[in-house]
């Protein structure tokens, strides 16, 4: 079973063929692009099953491929309990958020805020989304670089990670520039398939590598040093742990309503479905289908614990390589112990998980930059100068340029994340999920005010988002390493604290007139 470190010609061929395939899909789909709405929403003609697979692919990302095995390797299965709230939150979004936002007919979901609070609110929400997505998706691209740095260099020092991240960013940007949201959705369907096949193959080879029958593996995990590694439900009342059953049921419901209801990266593909009903069904279904995929990667981490941390059980089959950092555990196993050919397929799965998040992020960010910032500026300039610039070709070219700029921006932040994460001891999955709160927790409060009340205006909305960002910052203990935060709470509770505060601040403003036909009374129905 020892395959040895290093990539064979066959492995490289598989990776290169896969990358080329993604570029070809982007090139083929690009022939159907006629205007900005087609580029960003696919003409609202995408089938629900493809939308569902695309949502799964984007929500999993390299954080799942790399971070989830690390979590169960060093911990247990409590992370899976967060998907109770995730499924509940997905249902809430499908029923209460998707219909009014879909019917608004805007290119981005933040166009709805323009109808409620004016163009300044839309621009502010889009800017906040751009900032938050820069943080979270940049962190995920950094995680993808870990596996490829091990593949190319044999290590994960900053000097080895940075060039890998740049290459991944360039490839993902190229095919997204070509094909828009259609390329994102169709490549995501391929990429989630490759990711699941790769993970299943890894489980198969781990079971072959461990010289124990499955019942004995289960017994060893239940009696592992440090506690039961099959622990699924934690009933403790500690707010500092993000994976108690209370956080999983209550806090994660709020988090998911935010990540899937007010994050344009997720809702953009839902808005590309043929109707709000189909889009909502795709979103709710994707949450249910994500659970077994996450469980698969948690299982990989548990098996890797036996493989690397229990030489007493492995006996003569114990691996010779030393695991220096738990974040490298899955990529290191693949590179050292998976046979050639299959090794290339699994690394292609890592590339797939990385690109499925990267491509959707830069497309969503570009749509906000164009529809919510650039086009309003263009309209203002036209009113001021008495000129017009309504050429669809001009806007489409600007859209492609925006995608390229967002791809470059995410790549730069991923490089920055290399140094930021290494300065602390945060686990990868916590690092990736925690940074999302900066944008999405304030936006959730604002959207709830807009959708379900008649109150609020541009000033109260702007104040709510500003205070929300500051509150999230104050809840980050890693921002103040010299201070011991006795009252610190786990990242899912950040939403529970911040979003209601932002909601109350937003509705404190006097009502603004509704600009459109889909008012809050329609949204609440």
Residue, then its C-alpha position, 0 to 999 in steps of 0.5 A: x500500500x505504500x505508494x511513496x511521496x511524489x506525483x507520477x506522470x499519470x497523476x499530472x496527466x489527470x490533473x491537467x486533463x481535469x483543468x483543461x476540461x473546466x476551461x473547455x466548459x467555460x469556453x463552450x458556455x461563453x458562446x451563449x452570453x449576450x448581456x449582463x443578466x445572461x452572464x450573471x443569472x443565466x437567463x433564469x433557465x437553469x435546471x433545479x437539479x444542477x442548481x442544487x448540485x452547484x449549491x452543494x459544491x460551493x458550500x463544501x469547498x476546500x474547507x470541507x476537503x481539508x478542514x473537516x478531516x482535520x476536525x474529526x482527526x483531532x476531535x470527534x463528530x460534533x460538527x455534524x450536529x450543526x447540520x440540524x440547524x443548517x437544514x432548518x435554516x435552508x427550509x426557512x430561506x426557501x420559503x420566506x426569502x427566495x420568493x420575494x427576492x426572486x420576484x424583485x427581478x434584480x440582478x443581485x439580491x441587494x437590489x431588493x434593498x434599493x426598493x426598500x431603503x434607496x440606492x445608498x442601502x444597495x451600494x452599502x450592502x454590496x460593499x459589505x458583501x464584497x468585503x465578507x466574501x473576500x475574507x471567507x472565499x480567500x480563506x478557502x482558496x488558501x486551504x486548497x493551496x495546502x494540498x497542492x503545495x504538498x504535492x508540488x513542494x512537499x511542504x506548506x511554508x508560506x514560500x511554498x503556498x503562495x505560488x500554488x495559490x496564484x496558479x489556482x486563482x488564475x485557472x479559476x478566474x479564466x474559465x469564470x471570465x469566459x462562461x459566467x454563471x452558466x460555467x459556474x453551475x455546470x462546472x460545479x456539477x462536475x466538480x461535486x461529482x469528482x469530489x465525492x468519488x475522490x472521497x469515497x475512494x480515499x475511504x476505501x483505501x484507508x479501510x484496506x490500509x488499517x489491519x482491523x475489521x470495521x467493528x474493531x475500528x469502531x470500538x477503538x474510536x469509542x475508547x480513544x485517548x481523550x474521549x469518544x471520537x464518535x461523540x455526535x451530541x454535546x449537551x453542554x451549555x458552554x457558549x465558547x464551543x461552536x459544536x454543542x447541540x444548542x449551537x447546532x439547532x438554534x445558532x446554526x439555523x440563524x447562521x444558515x439563514x444568513x449564509x444562504x439567504x442574504x449571501x449573494x454567492x449562494x442565492x445567485x444560482x438559486x435566482x438562476x432557476x426557472x422559478x422561485x419554487x424550483x429555486x427554493x426546492x433546489x436550495x432546501x434539497x441541497x442542504x439535505x444532500x450535503x449531510x452525507x457528504x460532510x459525514x463522508x469527510x468526517x469518516x476520513x478524519x476518523x480513519x486517519x486518526x487510527x492510521x497515524x495516531x494509533x501505531x499500537x493498532x496499526x502494528x507493522x502497517x504503521x506509516x513511516x511518514x511523520x505528521x507534523x501538522x494536523x491540517x496536512x493530514x488528508x493531503x499527506x495521506x493521499x500523497x504518501x499512501x495512495x497509488x498513482x492514478x487514484x492519487x491524481x483523481x483525489x487531488x483533482x477532487x481537491x482542485x474541484x472543491x477549491x474551484x467550486x467555491x472560487x468560481x462562484x464567489x468571483x462571479x457573485x462579487x462581480x455581479x454586485x460590483x457591476x449591478x449595484x455599484x458600476x451601473x448606478x454610477x454609470x446612470x448618475x454620470x449619464x444624468x449629470x452629463x446628459x449622455x447614455x451608455x446602454x450598450x449590452x456589449x459594453x456592460x458584458x465586457x465590464x462584467x468580464x473585467x469585474x470577474x477578473x478583478x475579483x479573481x485577482x482580489x481573492x487570490x491576493x487575500x488568500x496569500x494574506x490568509x496564509x500568514x494570518x492563519x499561521x499567526x494563530x492556532x485556529x482550526x481551518x474550518x473554524x477560521x473559514x466559517x468564523x470570518x463570514x460573520x463580518x458581512x453576513x451577520x449585519x446583513x441578516x438583521x438588515x434583510x429581516x427588517x426589509x422583508x418582514x417590517x415596514x420600518x427602516x430607512x437608508x440612515x438606520x440601515x447604514x448605521x446597523x451594518x456599521x455597528x454590526x461589523x464592529x460587534x463582530x470584531x469585538x467578538x473575535x478573541x484572535x484580534x486581541x491576543x494580549x487579552x484573555x476573553x473570559x466571555x468569548x463565544x463560539x462563532x455560530x453565536x456571533x450571528x445570534x448576538x449581532x443580527x438581532x442588534x442590527x435588526x433593532x437598529x434598522x427598524x428604529x428608523x422612520x419608514x422609507x417608501x417602498x420602491x417597487x411592487x414587491x413590498x414587505x407585506x408580500x415578502x412575509x406571505 
